[in-house]
Amino acid sequence: MNSKGMTLIELIVVMVLLGIIGLFTFQFIGSSVETYIMVSRQAELLAEAKPAMERMAREIRDAKEIGDVSPSSINFIKEHPALVDTATDITFQLSEGILYRNSELLAENVPVDGFKVTRNPDDENEITLELTLSLTGGEKVTLHTKVYPKNINISSQFDGDWEEVVE
């Protein structure tokens, strides 16, 4: 028999195969879009967390005296005031999901346990900071750093320490 058309079974097999291929293709595209959205939200969190962590580390590194250290706050006296902000008594603290530097907002989207400050009992000059930012969608970014203040324990005999004065 010389037929120029397709049978019903051939059409059904082709439709099933195209359906399976289409299902996998749409699942792949869907998961790619979800991953893109998650990564872009994490990038937003990182863009907020990184400058906050860098500022805290830089200012604690310039501390000449460390005051109160609690799990969610740290108070210290800076050695050198900045030109724009002359404050030398600095407190970083977490309050209601917002991380503050004195009364200035430093970072938002910080969960209740998202800012941790610890001081090493074996080395009082080692301060560990952990900052976590998270969104309601489940995205979160956590940054850790250790800071060693460079202006603590400077005496007139120097005791192996030194300080540069630029005038």
Backbone as ProteinMPNN parsed JSONL, in Angstrom:
{"seq_chain_A": "MNSKGMTLIELIVVMVLLGIIGLFTFQFIGSSVETYIMVSRQAELLAEAKPAMERMAREIRDAKEIGDVSPSSINFIKEHPALVDTATDITFQLSEGILYRNSELLAENVPVDGFKVTRNPDDENEITLELTLSLTGGEKVTLHTKVYPKNINISSQFDGDWEEVVE", "coords_chain_A": {"N_chain_A": [[0.831, -1.168, 0.0], [0.582, 2.175, -0.865], [0.839, 4.873, 0.811], [0.393, 8.343, 1.504], [0.101, 9.784, 3.824], [0.099, 10.164, 7.49], [-0.262, 7.822, 10.093], [-2.647, 7.566, 12.763], [-1.46, 6.634, 15.107], [1.227, 7.283, 14.723], [1.063, 10.095, 14.792], [0.218, 10.474, 17.462], [2.42, 9.416, 18.887], [4.444, 11.232, 18.122], [3.374, 13.611, 19.214], [3.396, 12.995, 21.961], [6.167, 12.668, 22.404], [7.075, 15.293, 21.743], [5.723, 16.673, 23.749], [6.986, 15.679, 26.077], [9.626, 16.575, 25.651], [9.107, 19.339, 25.59], [8.176, 19.715, 28.224], [10.493, 19.218, 29.816], [12.084, 21.272, 28.806], [10.674, 23.618, 29.585], [10.757, 23.292, 32.367], [13.503, 23.551, 32.809], [13.923, 26.206, 31.925], [12.251, 27.545, 33.727], [13.479, 26.95, 36.235], [15.887, 28.216, 35.796], [15.117, 30.916, 35.654], [14.143, 31.27, 38.286], [16.544, 30.892, 39.699], [18.028, 33.063, 38.73], [16.519, 35.226, 39.773], [16.839, 34.761, 42.542], [19.652, 35.037, 42.813], [19.997, 37.702, 42.007], [18.639, 39.037, 44.044], [20.225, 38.274, 46.225], [22.533, 39.576, 45.476], [21.754, 42.223, 45.816], [21.484, 42.24, 48.604], [24.141, 41.7, 49.326], [25.355, 43.98, 48.307], [24.496, 45.811, 50.149], [25.39, 44.765, 52.593], [28.202, 44.48, 52.431], [29.537, 47.141, 52.333], [28.737, 48.009, 54.884], [29.956, 46.143, 56.614], [32.64, 46.588, 55.939], [32.962, 49.24, 56.805], [32.519, 49.0, 59.584], [34.668, 47.305, 60.282], [36.873, 48.869, 59.513], [36.611, 51.111, 61.208], [36.689, 49.942, 63.775], [39.229, 48.901, 63.679], [40.689, 51.207, 63.991], [40.359, 51.782, 66.63], [41.155, 52.982, 69.899], [40.431, 52.313, 72.36], [38.418, 49.797, 73.601], [35.118, 49.55, 74.528], [32.094, 48.537, 75.862], [31.17, 45.282, 74.91], [28.763, 43.393, 73.523], [26.612, 40.618, 72.572], [25.174, 41.748, 70.407], [26.115, 44.315, 69.979], [28.69, 46.86, 69.974], [30.914, 49.078, 71.552], [33.249, 51.698, 71.28], [36.224, 53.772, 71.395], [37.503, 55.845, 68.975], [40.763, 56.427, 67.613], [41.464, 58.344, 65.683], [39.607, 60.985, 64.476], [37.341, 61.439, 61.716], [37.359, 63.659, 58.84], [34.843, 64.578, 57.965], [32.975, 63.362, 59.716], [33.343, 63.846, 62.932], [33.035, 62.356, 65.193], [34.207, 60.364, 67.864], [33.495, 58.555, 69.773], [32.066, 55.659, 69.3], [29.31, 53.549, 68.547], [28.16, 50.505, 67.443], [25.168, 48.96, 66.855], [22.44, 46.609, 66.93], [19.045, 47.02, 66.311], [15.752, 46.252, 66.205], [15.839, 45.027, 63.598], [17.491, 46.734, 62.219], [20.732, 47.889, 61.651], [22.725, 50.069, 63.395], [25.021, 52.817, 63.36], [26.055, 54.629, 65.865], [23.504, 56.846, 65.857], [22.934, 56.628, 63.241], [21.695, 55.044, 60.342], [22.978, 51.997, 59.226], [22.677, 49.459, 58.027], [19.93, 47.594, 56.711], [17.345, 45.039, 56.922], [18.295, 43.112, 58.708], [18.176, 40.223, 60.533], [16.924, 39.19, 63.827], [19.009, 37.793, 65.157], [21.118, 38.547, 63.549], [23.41, 40.12, 63.756], [26.428, 39.733, 65.182], [28.803, 40.092, 67.719], [31.871, 39.198, 68.946], [34.434, 38.738, 71.36], [37.649, 37.521, 71.527], [38.524, 35.42, 74.143], [41.118, 34.601, 74.69], [42.716, 36.371, 73.331], [42.409, 39.558, 73.722], [42.481, 41.582, 71.87], [41.378, 40.639, 69.552], [38.581, 40.822, 67.651], [35.594, 39.505, 66.565], [33.347, 39.843, 63.943], [30.094, 39.252, 62.747], [27.781, 39.472, 60.224], [24.55, 39.204, 59.076], [22.251, 39.466, 56.498], [18.89, 39.294, 55.441], [16.073, 38.435, 53.36], [12.463, 38.298, 53.064], [11.848, 36.324, 51.246], [13.594, 34.281, 51.669], [16.185, 34.542, 50.827], [19.553, 35.072, 51.785], [22.521, 36.629, 53.079], [25.65, 36.192, 54.522], [28.316, 37.623, 56.242], [31.612, 37.405, 57.539], [34.216, 38.562, 59.674], [37.431, 39.169, 61.146], [38.789, 41.469, 63.385], [41.537, 43.424, 64.339], [42.256, 45.802, 66.505], [44.465, 48.524, 65.997], [45.513, 50.517, 67.602], [45.529, 50.056, 70.293], [46.982, 49.647, 73.526], [49.234, 51.316, 73.326], [52.028, 52.767, 74.607], [54.15, 55.17, 76.366], [56.684, 54.094, 76.374], [56.551, 52.468, 74.264], [56.768, 49.616, 74.058], [57.277, 47.753, 72.029], [55.304, 48.481, 70.306], [54.194, 50.989, 67.967], [53.427, 54.259, 66.742], [52.373, 56.292, 64.122], [52.555, 59.734, 63.512], [51.144, 62.11, 61.592], [51.666, 65.268, 60.484]], "CA_chain_A": [[0.0, 0.0, 0.0], [1.36, 3.385, -1.023], [0.089, 5.916, 1.513], [1.134, 9.586, 1.629], [-0.233, 10.412, 5.104], [0.591, 9.514, 8.705], [-1.309, 7.134, 10.836], [-3.015, 8.176, 14.04], [-0.47, 6.21, 16.106], [2.43, 8.093, 14.505], [0.769, 11.435, 15.303], [0.184, 10.42, 18.931], [3.8, 9.227, 19.359], [5.15, 12.508, 17.932], [2.842, 14.567, 20.183], [3.888, 12.614, 23.287], [7.593, 13.006, 22.453], [7.187, 16.751, 21.812], [5.257, 17.069, 25.085], [8.05, 15.362, 27.049], [10.723, 17.519, 25.399], [8.631, 20.655, 26.024], [8.112, 19.731, 29.688], [11.854, 19.386, 30.327], [12.561, 22.599, 28.41], [10.05, 24.627, 30.437], [11.296, 23.137, 33.722], [14.845, 24.131, 32.793], [13.786, 27.664, 31.841], [11.666, 27.992, 34.997], [14.486, 26.92, 37.302], [16.875, 29.253, 35.476], [14.538, 32.204, 36.053], [14.151, 31.301, 39.754], [17.935, 31.08, 40.124], [18.39, 34.445, 38.414], [15.858, 36.1, 40.75], [17.491, 34.554, 43.834], [21.003, 35.607, 42.766], [19.904, 39.165, 41.957], [18.278, 39.493, 45.395], [21.413, 38.122, 47.067], [23.466, 40.639, 45.088], [21.274, 43.43, 46.493], [21.853, 42.118, 50.015], [25.595, 41.828, 49.425], [25.678, 45.389, 48.067], [24.21, 46.533, 51.39], [26.159, 44.205, 53.714], [29.655, 44.65, 52.287], [30.014, 48.436, 52.843], [28.517, 48.082, 56.334], [31.011, 45.359, 57.264], [33.912, 47.279, 55.725], [33.02, 50.425, 57.673], [32.711, 48.559, 60.967], [36.031, 46.79, 60.433], [37.818, 49.983, 59.411], [36.538, 51.958, 62.399], [37.169, 49.182, 64.938], [40.682, 48.806, 63.529], [41.246, 52.478, 64.46], [39.987, 51.989, 68.039], [42.224, 53.038, 70.901], [39.867, 51.741, 73.583], [37.18, 49.055, 73.372], [34.227, 49.627, 75.682], [31.184, 47.406, 76.025], [30.973, 44.35, 73.801], [27.685, 42.441, 73.799], [26.397, 39.821, 71.351], [24.619, 42.497, 69.275], [26.596, 45.695, 69.927], [30.063, 47.14, 70.395], [31.204, 50.486, 71.778], [34.692, 51.921, 71.333], [36.717, 55.125, 71.159], [38.439, 55.884, 67.847], [41.976, 57.227, 67.785], [41.518, 59.448, 64.725], [38.304, 61.358, 63.915], [37.324, 61.711, 60.273], [37.147, 65.074, 58.535], [33.417, 64.868, 57.864], [32.334, 62.907, 60.95], [34.383, 63.969, 63.955], [32.713, 61.539, 66.371], [35.208, 59.355, 68.214], [32.815, 57.56, 70.606], [31.258, 54.97, 68.29], [28.573, 52.352, 68.943], [27.423, 49.758, 66.423], [24.197, 48.122, 67.555], [21.288, 46.112, 66.186], [17.778, 47.33, 66.956], [14.555, 46.033, 65.387], [16.158, 44.706, 62.214], [18.322, 47.767, 61.607], [22.05, 48.051, 62.255], [23.027, 51.492, 63.519], [26.301, 53.372, 63.812], [25.492, 55.663, 66.733], [22.08, 56.911, 65.499], [22.893, 56.608, 61.779], [21.389, 53.741, 59.756], [24.108, 51.403, 58.515], [22.161, 48.364, 57.19], [18.581, 47.118, 57.014], [17.101, 43.616, 56.642], [19.117, 42.303, 59.604], [17.302, 39.492, 61.453], [17.17, 39.379, 65.261], [20.345, 37.281, 65.5], [21.926, 38.775, 62.357], [24.649, 40.859, 64.02], [27.085, 39.132, 66.346], [30.131, 40.61, 68.044], [32.521, 38.402, 69.996], [35.824, 39.079, 71.66], [38.384, 36.302, 71.84], [38.989, 35.47, 75.533], [42.569, 34.389, 74.731], [43.365, 37.547, 72.749], [41.437, 40.645, 73.865], [42.536, 42.46, 70.705], [40.715, 40.01, 68.404], [37.132, 41.007, 67.67], [34.964, 38.84, 65.427], [32.061, 40.399, 63.535], [29.29, 38.456, 61.808], [26.62, 40.237, 59.784], [23.656, 38.467, 58.185], [21.095, 40.178, 55.977], [17.987, 38.333, 54.802], [14.794, 38.913, 52.853], [11.361, 37.398, 53.396], [11.831, 35.227, 50.282], [14.538, 33.252, 52.073], [17.547, 34.863, 50.425], [20.343, 35.676, 52.852], [23.954, 36.78, 52.878], [26.355, 36.292, 55.801], [29.72, 38.017, 56.144], [32.402, 37.258, 58.771], [35.559, 39.124, 59.649], [38.123, 39.365, 62.421], [39.414, 42.784, 63.404], [42.54, 43.628, 65.386], [42.511, 47.24, 66.642], [45.903, 48.769, 65.914], [45.941, 51.605, 68.478], [45.39, 49.675, 71.699], [48.22, 49.331, 74.256], [50.379, 52.145, 72.947], [52.523, 53.472, 75.794], [55.262, 56.077, 76.072], [57.867, 53.274, 76.128], [56.185, 51.777, 73.035], [56.619, 48.179, 74.301], [57.226, 47.041, 70.756], [54.287, 49.093, 69.463], [54.566, 52.311, 67.505], [52.331, 55.024, 66.171], [52.823, 57.358, 63.239], [51.822, 60.985, 63.611], [51.333, 62.891, 60.377], [51.245, 66.654, 60.747]], "C_chain_A": [[0.884, 1.242, 0.0], [0.57, 4.547, -0.453], [0.969, 7.148, 1.675], [0.849, 10.289, 2.944], [0.375, 9.662, 6.271], [-0.584, 8.861, 9.398], [-1.548, 7.873, 12.143], [-1.988, 7.834, 15.117], [0.807, 7.034, 15.939], [2.231, 9.515, 15.027], [0.791, 11.467, 16.83], [1.595, 10.272, 19.488], [4.58, 10.532, 19.234], [4.674, 13.537, 18.95], [3.333, 14.26, 21.596], [5.363, 12.977, 23.418], [7.806, 14.519, 22.532], [6.73, 17.28, 23.174], [6.316, 16.825, 26.146], [9.216, 16.333, 26.885], [10.333, 18.924, 25.874], [8.58, 20.777, 27.537], [9.499, 19.954, 30.283], [12.406, 20.778, 29.993], [11.978, 23.674, 29.318], [10.504, 24.506, 31.887], [12.684, 23.762, 33.814], [14.776, 25.656, 32.772], [13.229, 28.218, 33.148], [12.679, 28.007, 36.128], [15.581, 27.951, 37.045], [16.375, 30.632, 35.889], [14.523, 32.332, 37.574], [15.561, 31.539, 40.289], [18.381, 32.509, 39.866], [17.786, 35.409, 39.435], [16.534, 35.986, 42.111], [18.87, 35.216, 43.866], [20.942, 37.131, 42.731], [19.498, 39.731, 43.313], [19.462, 39.355, 46.348], [22.445, 39.195, 46.734], [23.061, 41.965, 45.731], [21.659, 43.4, 47.971], [23.356, 42.302, 50.2], [26.031, 43.277, 49.217], [25.397, 46.242, 49.294], [25.11, 46.059, 52.531], [27.643, 44.521, 53.618], [30.148, 46.021, 52.756], [29.821, 48.584, 54.355], [29.62, 47.339, 57.077], [32.365, 46.048, 57.116], [34.046, 48.499, 56.632], [33.247, 50.028, 59.122], [34.145, 48.099, 61.19], [37.049, 47.925, 60.414], [37.805, 50.829, 60.683], [37.0, 51.227, 63.654], [38.684, 49.039, 64.868], [41.368, 50.071, 64.048], [40.943, 52.742, 65.94], [41.217, 52.063, 68.929], [41.751, 52.457, 72.219], [38.549, 51.061, 73.238], [36.362, 49.106, 74.652], [33.406, 48.361, 75.81], [31.105, 46.589, 74.74], [29.891, 43.38, 74.235], [27.444, 41.649, 72.52], [25.863, 40.619, 70.158], [25.041, 43.964, 69.263], [28.049, 45.776, 70.371], [30.221, 48.649, 70.5], [32.713, 50.648, 71.897], [34.996, 53.391, 71.085], [37.737, 55.046, 70.025], [39.631, 56.767, 68.178], [41.936, 58.481, 66.918], [40.116, 59.773, 64.206], [38.427, 61.622, 62.413], [37.083, 63.2, 60.041], [35.669, 65.439, 58.535], [32.696, 64.519, 59.158], [33.396, 62.881, 62.045], [34.093, 63.153, 65.205], [33.812, 60.51, 66.612], [34.627, 58.284, 69.127], [31.778, 56.874, 69.723], [30.581, 53.749, 68.902], [27.897, 51.769, 67.709], [26.464, 48.853, 67.173], [23.035, 47.758, 66.642], [20.032, 46.425, 66.976], [16.65, 47.177, 65.946], [14.868, 45.859, 63.901], [17.011, 45.726, 61.49], [19.629, 47.859, 62.379], [22.4, 49.534, 62.218], [24.493, 51.715, 63.85], [25.918, 54.642, 64.547], [24.003, 55.76, 66.401], [21.873, 56.859, 63.987], [22.644, 55.187, 61.273], [22.583, 53.244, 58.953], [23.648, 50.282, 57.58], [20.764, 47.987, 57.659], [18.513, 45.621, 56.72], [17.982, 42.7, 57.481], [18.177, 41.557, 60.549], [17.744, 39.677, 62.904], [18.565, 38.919, 65.66], [21.343, 37.514, 64.358], [23.185, 39.584, 62.55], [25.244, 40.315, 65.303], [28.486, 39.709, 66.493], [30.69, 39.743, 69.154], [33.966, 38.849, 70.132], [36.516, 37.814, 72.105], [38.899, 36.38, 73.278], [40.499, 35.271, 75.659], [43.345, 35.586, 74.187], [42.34, 38.677, 72.739], [41.412, 41.574, 72.655], [41.874, 41.861, 69.472], [39.207, 40.129, 68.573], [36.57, 40.389, 66.401], [33.6, 39.463, 65.182], [31.39, 39.434, 62.57], [28.035, 39.249, 61.499], [25.833, 39.409, 58.781], [22.515, 39.384, 57.78], [20.214, 39.167, 55.272], [16.706, 39.027, 54.36], [13.716, 37.895, 53.191], [11.271, 36.216, 52.438], [12.803, 34.112, 50.612], [15.971, 33.526, 51.663], [18.283, 35.467, 51.609], [21.81, 35.678, 52.483], [24.579, 36.95, 54.253], [27.819, 36.615, 55.542], [30.374, 37.879, 57.514], [33.716, 38.0, 58.588], [36.116, 39.179, 61.062], [38.874, 40.68, 62.324], [40.372, 42.846, 64.58], [42.81, 45.129, 65.491], [44.006, 47.521, 66.734], [46.402, 49.82, 66.889], [45.788, 51.292, 69.959], [46.771, 49.344, 72.256], [49.432, 50.105, 73.754], [50.799, 52.926, 74.188], [53.68, 54.377, 75.403], [56.562, 55.318, 75.848], [57.692, 52.427, 74.869], [56.042, 50.275, 73.198], [56.5, 47.39, 73.003], [56.17, 47.584, 69.816], [54.797, 50.451, 68.992], [53.357, 52.971, 66.881], [52.926, 56.115, 65.296], [51.947, 58.575, 63.449], [52.156, 61.795, 62.371], [50.804, 64.287, 60.649], [51.319, 67.47, 59.495]], "O_chain_A": [[1.828, 1.338, 0.784], [-0.265, 5.138, -1.137], [2.161, 7.023, 1.954], [1.377, 11.385, 3.133], [1.071, 8.663, 6.092], [-1.73, 9.298, 9.293], [-0.741, 8.701, 12.564], [-1.681, 8.678, 15.96], [1.407, 7.441, 16.934], [3.137, 10.08, 15.64], [1.333, 12.401, 17.42], [1.939, 10.936, 20.466], [5.307, 10.9, 20.156], [5.494, 14.27, 19.501], [3.653, 15.18, 22.35], [5.771, 13.536, 24.436], [8.638, 14.979, 23.314], [7.304, 18.241, 23.687], [6.525, 17.666, 27.019], [9.734, 16.855, 27.873], [11.143, 19.617, 26.49], [8.906, 21.831, 28.082], [9.66, 20.795, 31.167], [13.11, 21.384, 30.802], [12.707, 24.554, 29.776], [10.626, 25.52, 32.575], [12.999, 24.432, 34.798], [15.494, 26.32, 33.519], [13.69, 29.255, 33.626], [12.738, 28.966, 36.898], [16.142, 28.501, 37.992], [17.144, 31.432, 36.422], [14.856, 33.393, 38.103], [15.744, 32.307, 41.233], [19.051, 33.105, 40.709], [18.472, 36.314, 39.91], [16.777, 36.999, 42.767], [19.215, 35.882, 44.842], [21.763, 37.789, 43.37], [19.969, 40.803, 43.694], [19.681, 40.226, 47.19], [23.155, 39.668, 47.621], [23.92, 42.743, 46.143], [22.104, 44.406, 48.524], [23.791, 42.984, 51.128], [26.963, 43.749, 49.869], [26.007, 47.299, 49.459], [25.547, 46.869, 53.349], [28.278, 44.803, 54.634], [31.108, 46.071, 53.524], [30.641, 49.208, 55.029], [30.159, 47.847, 58.06], [33.15, 46.085, 58.064], [35.123, 48.761, 57.167], [34.063, 50.635, 59.816], [34.767, 48.47, 62.185], [37.983, 47.936, 61.214], [38.861, 51.22, 61.18], [37.641, 51.832, 64.513], [39.352, 49.056, 65.901], [42.512, 50.009, 64.499], [41.245, 53.824, 66.444], [42.184, 51.321, 68.752], [42.558, 52.145, 73.095], [37.664, 51.68, 72.648], [36.846, 48.75, 75.726], [33.945, 47.255, 75.86], [30.989, 47.13, 73.64], [30.069, 42.632, 75.195], [28.017, 41.977, 71.481], [26.072, 40.218, 69.013], [24.395, 44.781, 68.607], [28.564, 44.887, 71.049], [29.731, 49.401, 69.658], [33.38, 49.835, 72.536], [34.143, 54.151, 70.627], [38.704, 54.288, 70.094], [39.516, 57.734, 68.931], [42.329, 59.559, 67.365], [39.493, 58.929, 63.562], [39.495, 61.983, 61.918], [36.651, 63.912, 60.947], [35.286, 66.491, 59.047], [31.886, 65.308, 59.644], [34.246, 61.991, 62.072], [34.833, 63.248, 66.183], [34.287, 59.865, 65.677], [35.207, 57.205, 69.248], [30.73, 57.45, 69.432], [31.19, 53.009, 69.675], [27.152, 52.46, 67.014], [26.881, 48.07, 68.027], [22.693, 48.491, 65.714], [19.954, 46.134, 68.17], [16.602, 47.894, 64.946], [14.229, 46.478, 63.05], [17.236, 45.608, 60.286], [19.634, 47.901, 63.609], [22.378, 50.17, 61.164], [25.122, 50.905, 64.531], [25.504, 55.622, 63.928], [23.283, 54.795, 66.656], [20.751, 57.029, 63.509], [23.296, 54.241, 61.715], [23.13, 53.961, 58.116], [24.161, 50.156, 56.468], [20.454, 48.051, 58.848], [19.505, 45.014, 56.317], [18.375, 41.627, 57.021], [17.444, 42.198, 61.302], [18.801, 40.247, 63.174], [19.236, 39.602, 66.433], [22.306, 36.76, 64.216], [23.966, 39.733, 61.61], [24.647, 40.42, 66.375], [29.247, 39.801, 65.53], [30.051, 39.57, 70.191], [34.616, 39.271, 69.175], [36.013, 37.105, 72.977], [39.638, 37.307, 73.611], [41.099, 35.725, 76.633], [44.505, 35.789, 74.547], [41.497, 38.744, 71.845], [40.426, 42.278, 72.438], [41.815, 42.521, 68.435], [38.633, 39.6, 69.525], [37.01, 40.707, 65.297], [32.794, 39.595, 66.103], [32.037, 38.87, 61.687], [27.308, 39.653, 62.407], [26.37, 38.968, 57.766], [21.884, 40.01, 58.632], [20.714, 38.28, 54.581], [16.311, 40.057, 54.905], [14.02, 36.761, 53.56], [10.672, 35.197, 52.784], [12.839, 33.099, 49.914], [16.883, 32.823, 52.098], [17.722, 36.272, 52.353], [22.281, 34.858, 51.695], [24.106, 37.749, 55.061], [28.477, 35.966, 54.729], [29.762, 38.199, 58.533], [34.261, 38.06, 57.486], [35.371, 39.228, 62.04], [39.514, 40.971, 61.313], [40.061, 42.382, 65.677], [43.521, 45.681, 64.651], [44.729, 46.839, 67.461], [47.613, 50.009, 67.004], [45.907, 52.19, 70.793], [47.626, 48.823, 71.54], [50.546, 49.582, 73.765], [49.997, 53.667, 74.754], [54.137, 54.36, 74.26], [57.465, 55.839, 75.193], [58.625, 51.734, 74.463], [55.218, 49.691, 72.495], [55.699, 46.46, 72.908], [56.129, 47.199, 68.647], [55.737, 50.995, 69.571], [52.381, 52.306, 66.536], [53.879, 56.785, 65.693], [50.727, 58.456, 63.552], [53.317, 62.127, 62.131], [49.638, 64.465, 61.001], [51.005, 68.66, 59.514]]}, "name": "protein", "num_of_chains": 1, "seq": "MNSKGMTLIELIVVMVLLGIIGLFTFQFIGSSVETYIMVSRQAELLAEAKPAMERMAREIRDAKEIGDVSPSSINFIKEHPALVDTATDITFQLSEGILYRNSELLAENVPVDGFKVTRNPDDENEITLELTLSLTGGEKVTLHTKVYPKNINISSQFDGDWEEVVE"}
